[in-house]
Amino acid sequence: MVLLPTRDYFGNHAVELAGIIVRPDLQKHHLGRQLVGDFIAEERPSRLVAYTRNPALLRAVGYACRRADVLDYQDPEALAEAIPYASLEEDGYIYHVGRYAPNGLYGSFDPAERDYQGVPLNERCLLLTEAANALAISVETGVN
């Protein structure tokens, strides 16, 4: 997992998460959750930003930031304006439309088909039916 500063966005108080844990023997052991939590404890960012189609990343960020649902936005219009390349779409979620190549990032396996909060992510977030689109999230860490 790579952590990238977001430069001028959010007053230099946010970090963008990028990456995936690809070794099958390391998956499903909450390593992403641990990495995000350790990063927050060490670097103390006030906000995390991520672009993803993967419900596992949403859960990891939610766990680390103590949020039950990272897609439950308080002010989606302001958030969409603050996230680079993001737009608030008609379904009420924030996306980076066209983030990936037309065939997507994952080929025939698309994690957006997996459940988040009891529903397949691409059924809740309708623009994820297009493989090139990603959710754009921004979550306060609770750290000052």
Z-matrix of the N, CA and C atoms (Angstrom, degrees):
N
C 1 1.441
C 2 1.527 1 106.52
N 3 1.307 2 116.30 1 132.94
C 4 1.456 3 122.63 2 -179.99
C 5 1.518 4 108.17 3 -108.89
N 6 1.305 5 116.55 4 138.65
C 7 1.452 6 121.59 5 178.54
C 8 1.520 7 108.02 6 -114.00
N 9 1.314 8 116.02 7 118.22
C 10 1.459 9 121.96 8 -174.21
C 11 1.523 10 110.65 9 -112.53
N 12 1.336 11 118.68 10 131.89
C 13 1.467 12 118.24 11 174.30
C 14 1.524 13 109.30 12 -65.89
N 15 1.325 14 116.96 13 147.64
C 16 1.458 15 120.58 14 -177.61
C 17 1.521 16 112.21 15 -96.65
N 18 1.308 17 117.24 16 16.35
C 19 1.460 18 124.43 17 178.23
C 20 1.525 19 111.70 18 56.11
N 21 1.298 20 117.39 19 -121.29
C 22 1.459 21 120.86 20 -172.08
C 23 1.522 22 114.03 21 -78.91
N 24 1.306 23 118.51 22 -7.82
C 25 1.451 24 120.09 23 -177.61
C 26 1.522 25 110.51 24 -75.33
N 27 1.292 26 116.66 25 142.00
C 28 1.460 27 123.70 26 -179.29
C 29 1.536 28 111.08 27 55.26
N 30 1.333 29 117.26 28 32.15
C 31 1.460 30 120.89 29 176.25
C 32 1.513 31 113.86 30 60.66
N 33 1.334 32 117.03 31 34.55
C 34 1.464 33 122.83 32 -178.97
C 35 1.527 34 113.15 33 60.95
N 36 1.318 35 117.04 34 27.10
C 37 1.461 36 120.79 35 179.07
C 38 1.523 37 112.38 36 -113.46
N 39 1.329 38 116.44 37 19.94
C 40 1.465 39 120.32 38 -179.90
C 41 1.513 40 109.53 39 -128.44
N 42 1.322 41 115.57 40 156.30
C 43 1.449 42 122.65 41 177.43
C 44 1.519 43 107.20 42 -130.27
N 45 1.341 44 116.68 43 137.27
C 46 1.462 45 121.02 44 176.99
C 47 1.521 46 108.77 45 -94.76
N 48 1.319 47 115.75 46 131.88
C 49 1.454 48 121.06 47 176.00
C 50 1.520 49 109.00 48 -90.47
N 51 1.307 50 116.86 49 136.14
C 52 1.463 51 120.73 50 177.91
C 53 1.518 52 108.12 51 -144.16
N 54 1.315 53 117.03 52 136.51
C 55 1.454 54 119.18 53 174.53
C 56 1.500 55 113.23 54 132.38
N 57 1.313 56 113.81 55 177.66
C 58 1.453 57 121.63 56 -177.54
C 59 1.526 58 107.87 57 -152.54
N 60 1.315 59 116.27 58 147.73
C 61 1.458 60 121.21 59 174.77
C 62 1.521 61 106.05 60 -92.20
N 63 1.327 62 116.69 61 110.60
C 64 1.464 63 120.19 62 -169.70
C 65 1.523 64 114.14 63 -97.65
N 66 1.290 65 118.59 64 -21.57
C 67 1.466 66 119.04 65 -179.47
C 68 1.528 67 109.34 66 -73.65
N 69 1.326 68 118.09 67 117.90
C 70 1.466 69 120.51 68 -177.41
C 71 1.524 70 113.60 69 -55.21
N 72 1.337 71 117.55 70 -34.19
C 73 1.464 72 119.12 71 -178.71
C 74 1.521 73 112.32 72 -70.64
N 75 1.339 74 118.35 73 -13.53
C 76 1.461 75 121.67 74 177.83
C 77 1.529 76 112.65 75 -100.49
N 78 1.323 77 116.37 76 -9.54
C 79 1.455 78 119.70 77 179.89
C 80 1.523 79 111.05 78 -79.54
N 81 1.319 80 115.61 79 156.72
C 82 1.467 81 123.96 80 176.56
C 83 1.524 82 112.88 81 63.86
N 84 1.327 83 117.03 82 27.54
C 85 1.460 84 121.65 83 174.52
C 86 1.530 85 110.28 84 -120.51
N 87 1.319 86 116.67 85 17.19
C 88 1.470 87 123.33 86 179.12
C 89 1.520 88 112.77 87 61.44
N 90 1.333 89 116.70 88 28.91
C 91 1.461 90 120.53 89 178.84
C 92 1.526 91 110.94 90 -66.01
N 93 1.341 92 117.50 91 -41.86
C 94 1.458 93 120.56 92 177.75
C 95 1.518 94 111.40 93 -59.98
N 96 1.316 95 116.50 94 -43.17
C 97 1.469 96 122.02 95 177.41
C 98 1.530 97 110.54 96 -59.12
N 99 1.334 98 115.75 97 -43.15
C 100 1.459 99 120.58 98 179.99
C 101 1.527 100 111.28 99 -67.11
N 102 1.341 101 116.83 100 -43.41
C 103 1.463 102 120.38 101 179.38
C 104 1.533 103 111.85 102 -61.50
N 105 1.320 104 116.42 103 -44.43
C 106 1.468 105 120.04 104 179.87
C 107 1.522 106 109.63 105 -65.26
N 108 1.314 107 116.81 106 -45.46
C 109 1.468 108 120.18 107 179.16
C 110 1.516 109 112.63 108 -61.58
N 111 1.333 110 116.99 109 -44.10
C 112 1.463 111 120.75 110 178.56
C 113 1.523 112 111.16 111 -63.74
N 114 1.334 113 116.53 112 -40.37
C 115 1.459 114 119.87 113 178.67
C 116 1.526 115 110.90 114 -61.96
N 117 1.319 116 116.97 115 -45.31
C 118 1.469 117 120.34 116 179.99
C 119 1.528 118 110.18 117 -61.37
N 120 1.328 119 117.05 118 -43.70
C 121 1.462 120 120.86 119 179.85
C 122 1.524 121 112.03 120 -63.07
N 123 1.336 122 116.09 121 -38.64
C 124 1.470 123 120.67 122 -176.35
C 125 1.526 124 112.73 123 -80.11
N 126 1.334 125 116.71 124 -49.22
C 127 1.470 126 121.00 125 -172.41
C 128 1.518 127 114.06 126 -94.05
N 129 1.323 128 117.18 127 -21.53
C 130 1.454 129 123.68 128 175.99
C 131 1.533 130 114.65 129 57.66
N 132 1.343 131 118.07 130 46.99
C 133 1.470 132 118.94 131 174.92
C 134 1.528 133 109.20 132 -70.87
N 135 1.307 134 117.14 133 150.31
C 136 1.458 135 119.18 134 177.87
C 137 1.529 136 111.69 135 -83.14
N 138 1.335 137 117.34 136 -15.62
C 139 1.460 138 120.55 137 -175.08
C 140 1.531 139 109.87 138 -152.29
N 141 1.340 140 115.97 139 146.04
C 142 1.460 141 122.46 140 172.44
C 143 1.523 142 108.22 141 -115.12
N 144 1.332 143 116.22 142 139.18
C 145 1.461 144 122.83 143 177.12
C 146 1.523 145 106.98 144 -121.89
N 147 1.322 146 116.62 145 137.68
C 148 1.465 147 120.15 146 177.90
C 149 1.519 148 109.80 147 -147.75
N 150 1.321 149 115.07 148 149.49
C 151 1.464 150 123.29 149 171.52
C 152 1.520 151 105.00 150 -115.73
N 153 1.318 152 117.24 151 125.64
C 154 1.464 153 118.31 152 -173.45
C 155 1.521 154 112.80 153 -158.26
N 156 1.309 155 114.77 154 160.34
C 157 1.466 156 124.12 155 168.73
C 158 1.526 157 108.62 156 -118.98
N 159 1.315 158 117.20 157 5.94
C 160 1.453 159 122.09 158 -169.00
C 161 1.532 160 111.82 159 -106.75
N 162 1.325 161 117.59 160 115.16
C 163 1.454 162 119.51 161 178.54
C 164 1.533 163 113.35 162 -62.56
N 165 1.323 164 118.14 163 -24.23
C 166 1.470 165 120.41 164 177.80
C 167 1.527 166 110.36 165 -63.17
N 168 1.323 167 117.28 166 -37.96
C 169 1.464 168 119.57 167 177.30
C 170 1.527 169 110.42 168 -68.27
N 171 1.316 170 117.44 169 -39.68
C 172 1.470 171 120.08 170 177.49
C 173 1.523 172 110.38 171 -60.14
N 174 1.331 173 116.79 172 -42.88
C 175 1.465 174 120.35 173 178.81
C 176 1.522 175 111.75 174 -66.03
N 177 1.338 176 117.36 175 -41.38
C 178 1.470 177 120.85 176 -179.79
C 179 1.522 178 110.85 177 -62.76
N 180 1.320 179 116.98 178 -45.30
C 181 1.467 180 120.61 179 178.74
C 182 1.529 181 110.11 180 -66.21
N 183 1.320 182 116.48 181 -42.92
C 184 1.462 183 119.73 182 178.74
C 185 1.518 184 112.03 183 -60.01
N 186 1.317 185 116.98 184 -44.08
C 187 1.456 186 121.01 185 179.08
C 188 1.530 187 110.65 186 -62.78
N 189 1.316 188 116.79 187 -48.57
C 190 1.466 189 120.95 188 -176.94
C 191 1.525 190 112.02 189 -65.92
N 192 1.337 191 116.60 190 -31.67
C 193 1.473 192 120.62 191 -177.64
C 194 1.525 193 112.01 192 -99.91
N 195 1.319 194 116.59 193 6.76
C 196 1.465 195 122.47 194 178.65
C 197 1.527 196 112.70 195 56.79
N 198 1.327 197 114.92 196 46.26
C 199 1.468 198 121.62 197 177.89
C 200 1.520 199 108.18 198 -121.25
N 201 1.314 200 116.50 199 126.30
C 202 1.463 201 120.89 200 -179.81
C 203 1.521 202 111.37 201 -65.28
N 204 1.331 203 117.15 202 -36.10
C 205 1.460 204 121.59 203 -177.04
C 206 1.523 205 109.05 204 -143.50
N 207 1.318 206 117.37 205 106.63
C 208 1.470 207 121.04 206 -177.30
C 209 1.527 208 112.40 207 -72.07
N 210 1.333 209 117.31 208 -7.87
C 211 1.463 210 120.83 209 177.86
C 212 1.530 211 112.06 210 -95.45
N 213 1.304 212 116.70 211 3.31
C 214 1.463 213 121.97 212 176.74
C 215 1.529 214 107.56 213 -92.09
N 216 1.349 215 114.88 214 92.23
C 217 1.464 216 121.27 215 -173.32
C 218 1.524 217 111.06 216 -86.51
N 219 1.336 218 115.65 217 143.67
C 220 1.465 219 120.90 218 174.91
C 221 1.527 220 110.57 219 -81.73
N 222 1.319 221 117.89 220 -44.62
C 223 1.468 222 122.64 221 -178.92
C 224 1.525 223 108.25 222 -136.71
N 225 1.340 224 117.61 223 79.52
C 226 1.463 225 119.66 224 -172.96
C 227 1.525 226 114.42 225 -62.17
N 228 1.327 227 118.08 226 -33.71
C 229 1.470 228 119.96 227 -179.77
C 230 1.525 229 110.73 228 -63.16
N 231 1.327 230 117.09 229 -48.42
C 232 1.466 231 120.91 230 -179.82
C 233 1.521 232 111.05 231 -65.54
N 234 1.307 233 116.45 232 -39.44
C 235 1.463 234 120.60 233 -179.95
C 236 1.525 235 110.59 234 -63.90
N 237 1.324 236 117.36 235 -44.68
C 238 1.466 237 121.11 236 179.98
C 239 1.524 238 111.00 237 -62.12
N 240 1.321 239 117.17 238 -36.78
C 241 1.463 240 120.03 239 178.22
C 242 1.525 241 111.82 240 -68.33
N 243 1.316 242 117.08 241 -30.01
C 244 1.462 243 120.89 242 -175.66
C 245 1.530 244 113.96 243 -85.36
N 246 1.330 245 117.78 244 -21.90
C 247 1.466 246 120.74 245 -178.22
C 248 1.522 247 108.92 246 -88.44
N 249 1.330 248 118.08 247 125.83
C 250 1.471 249 120.32 248 179.00
C 251 1.526 250 112.34 249 -55.82
N 252 1.315 251 116.91 250 133.33
C 253 1.466 252 125.25 251 175.12
C 254 1.530 253 113.61 252 67.21
N 255 1.307 254 118.56 253 13.69
C 256 1.460 255 121.38 254 -175.75
C 257 1.518 256 111.81 255 -98.29
N 258 1.334 257 114.18 256 152.12
C 259 1.464 258 119.91 257 173.92
C 260 1.522 259 109.09 258 -143.42
N 261 1.320 260 114.73 259 142.95
C 262 1.455 261 121.50 260 174.76
C 263 1.518 262 107.19 261 -82.66
N 264 1.313 263 116.16 262 124.65
C 265 1.459 264 120.21 263 -175.76
C 266 1.526 265 110.95 264 -105.41
N 267 1.322 266 115.37 265 172.47
C 268 1.466 267 121.76 266 -172.74
C 269 1.523 268 113.61 267 -58.95
N 270 1.327 269 118.87 268 -27.08
C 271 1.464 270 120.56 269 -179.73
C 272 1.525 271 112.14 270 -79.76
N 273 1.351 272 117.17 271 -0.58
C 274 1.458 273 121.21 272 176.93
C 275 1.516 274 115.10 273 91.01
N 276 1.318 275 117.49 274 2.49
C 277 1.458 276 120.81 275 179.91
C 278 1.527 277 110.64 276 -108.31
N 279 1.319 278 114.78 277 159.44
C 280 1.463 279 121.64 278 -176.64
C 281 1.528 280 107.93 279 -101.73
N 282 1.335 281 115.37 280 131.38
C 283 1.461 282 121.50 281 -176.22
C 284 1.524 283 111.21 282 -131.59
N 285 1.321 284 114.99 283 156.95
C 286 1.459 285 122.21 284 160.24
C 287 1.527 286 103.91 285 -104.86
N 288 1.321 287 115.20 286 97.94
C 289 1.460 288 121.34 287 -177.61
C 290 1.529 289 108.47 288 -72.97
N 291 1.328 290 116.43 289 130.29
C 292 1.460 291 121.30 290 179.21
C 293 1.518 292 114.06 291 75.35
N 294 1.312 293 118.64 292 24.95
C 295 1.475 294 121.34 293 -179.40
C 296 1.524 295 111.65 294 -64.53
N 297 1.327 296 116.72 295 -37.98
C 298 1.456 297 121.37 296 -175.92
C 299 1.526 298 110.55 297 -108.31
N 300 1.313 299 116.41 298 171.50
C 301 1.468 300 121.97 299 175.17
C 302 1.532 301 109.05 300 -60.36
N 303 1.325 302 118.04 301 160.43
C 304 1.474 303 120.35 302 -176.69
C 305 1.530 304 114.84 303 -53.35
N 306 1.331 305 117.23 304 -32.72
C 307 1.465 306 119.70 305 179.17
C 308 1.524 307 112.78 306 -87.74
N 309 1.315 308 116.60 307 3.27
C 310 1.456 309 120.50 308 176.30
C 311 1.508 310 113.56 309 87.32
N 312 1.305 311 113.57 310 -173.86
C 313 1.454 312 122.30 311 -175.92
C 314 1.526 313 112.10 312 -95.85
N 315 1.310 314 117.56 313 -25.18
C 316 1.456 315 121.28 314 -167.55
C 317 1.525 316 114.90 315 -109.66
N 318 1.320 317 118.56 316 1.51
C 319 1.463 318 119.99 317 -177.79
C 320 1.514 319 110.47 318 68.59
N 321 1.326 320 116.73 319 -132.96
C 322 1.462 321 119.96 320 -175.88
C 323 1.521 322 112.66 321 -77.15
N 324 1.339 323 118.73 322 -19.98
C 325 1.461 324 121.84 323 176.91
C 326 1.520 325 108.25 324 -94.08
N 327 1.299 326 117.38 325 119.61
C 328 1.461 327 121.10 326 179.53
C 329 1.521 328 109.20 327 -121.59
N 330 1.330 329 118.25 328 111.75
C 331 1.460 330 119.79 329 -179.51
C 332 1.527 331 113.62 330 -62.35
N 333 1.327 332 118.18 331 -18.69
C 334 1.467 333 120.59 332 179.03
C 335 1.528 334 111.42 333 -64.87
N 336 1.312 335 117.75 334 -13.21
C 337 1.456 336 121.26 335 176.45
C 338 1.528 337 111.69 336 -81.37
N 339 1.337 338 116.88 337 -10.69
C 340 1.466 339 121.74 338 179.82
C 341 1.522 340 110.37 339 -84.54
N 342 1.321 341 115.75 340 159.99
C 343 1.468 342 121.68 341 -175.40
C 344 1.527 343 113.07 342 -73.90
N 345 1.318 344 112.99 343 143.23
C 346 1.463 345 123.19 344 166.71
C 347 1.519 346 106.10 345 -136.03
N 348 1.298 347 116.69 346 123.35
C 349 1.459 348 122.24 347 -178.35
C 350 1.534 349 111.20 348 58.03
N 351 1.352 350 116.98 349 34.62
C 352 1.447 351 121.90 350 174.12
C 353 1.521 352 116.41 351 85.72
N 354 1.345 353 117.32 352 3.65
C 355 1.468 354 122.07 353 -178.58
C 356 1.525 355 107.94 354 -134.89
N 357 1.343 356 118.84 355 140.05
C 358 1.466 357 118.31 356 174.01
C 359 1.537 358 110.06 357 -53.47
N 360 1.318 359 115.80 358 132.15
C 361 1.462 360 120.64 359 -174.08
C 362 1.524 361 111.73 360 -56.69
N 363 1.337 362 117.18 361 -39.54
C 364 1.465 363 119.10 362 -178.12
C 365 1.528 364 113.21 363 -76.01
N 366 1.325 365 117.81 364 -7.25
C 367 1.467 366 120.44 365 171.83
C 368 1.525 367 110.74 366 -89.35
N 369 1.305 368 116.30 367 -31.07
C 370 1.461 369 120.73 368 176.20
C 371 1.524 370 111.12 369 -78.47
N 372 1.312 371 116.89 370 -44.81
C 373 1.462 372 123.62 371 -177.57
C 374 1.527 373 107.34 372 -106.57
N 375 1.303 374 115.53 373 93.61
C 376 1.460 375 122.19 374 -165.18
C 377 1.525 376 114.69 375 -63.43
N 378 1.333 377 118.87 376 -30.14
C 379 1.459 378 119.58 377 -179.77
C 380 1.525 379 112.43 378 -71.31
N 381 1.327 380 117.60 379 -9.96
C 382 1.459 381 120.63 380 175.95
C 383 1.522 382 112.11 381 -76.54
N 384 1.334 383 117.76 382 -4.58
C 385 1.465 384 119.09 383 172.21
C 386 1.518 385 110.37 384 -67.59
N 387 1.323 386 117.61 385 -20.24
C 388 1.469 387 123.18 386 173.02
C 389 1.525 388 107.75 387 -93.06
N 390 1.323 389 117.58 388 121.54
C 391 1.466 390 122.50 389 -173.68
C 392 1.524 391 113.83 390 -63.47
N 393 1.315 392 118.60 391 -19.80
C 394 1.466 393 121.12 392 -177.69
C 395 1.522 394 112.85 393 -82.05
N 396 1.324 395 118.33 394 -11.65
C 397 1.464 396 121.42 395 -174.76
C 398 1.519 397 111.92 396 -94.81
N 399 1.331 398 115.74 397 150.12
C 400 1.460 399 122.31 398 177.04
C 401 1.516 400 109.60 399 -131.50
N 402 1.314 401 116.04 400 149.68
C 403 1.457 402 120.17 401 169.17
C 404 1.523 403 107.81 402 -70.80
N 405 1.312 404 116.03 403 148.42
C 406 1.460 405 121.47 404 172.26
C 407 1.528 406 105.76 405 -118.54
N 408 1.321 407 116.16 406 119.72
C 409 1.470 408 119.48 407 -179.33
C 410 1.515 409 109.62 408 -121.15
N 411 1.298 410 114.54 409 152.74
C 412 1.453 411 122.30 410 174.79
C 413 1.523 412 106.67 411 -144.36
N 414 1.326 413 115.74 412 121.61
C 415 1.453 414 120.53 413 -172.19
C 416 1.528 415 109.13 414 -130.31
N 417 1.325 416 115.66 415 131.30
C 418 1.470 417 120.38 416 173.73
C 419 1.506 418 108.65 417 -69.53
N 420 1.340 419 115.83 418 138.75
C 421 1.455 420 119.90 419 -177.09
C 422 1.532 421 112.18 420 -86.99
N 423 1.320 422 117.05 421 -17.52
C 424 1.459 423 119.97 422 -175.60
C 425 1.510 424 112.34 423 84.64
N 426 1.327 425 117.21 424 6.77
C 427 1.464 426 122.71 425 179.62
C 428 1.528 427 108.43 426 -107.27
N 429 1.293 428 116.66 427 137.40
C 430 1.482 429 119.77 428 176.69
C 431 1.511 430 111.34 429 -114.97
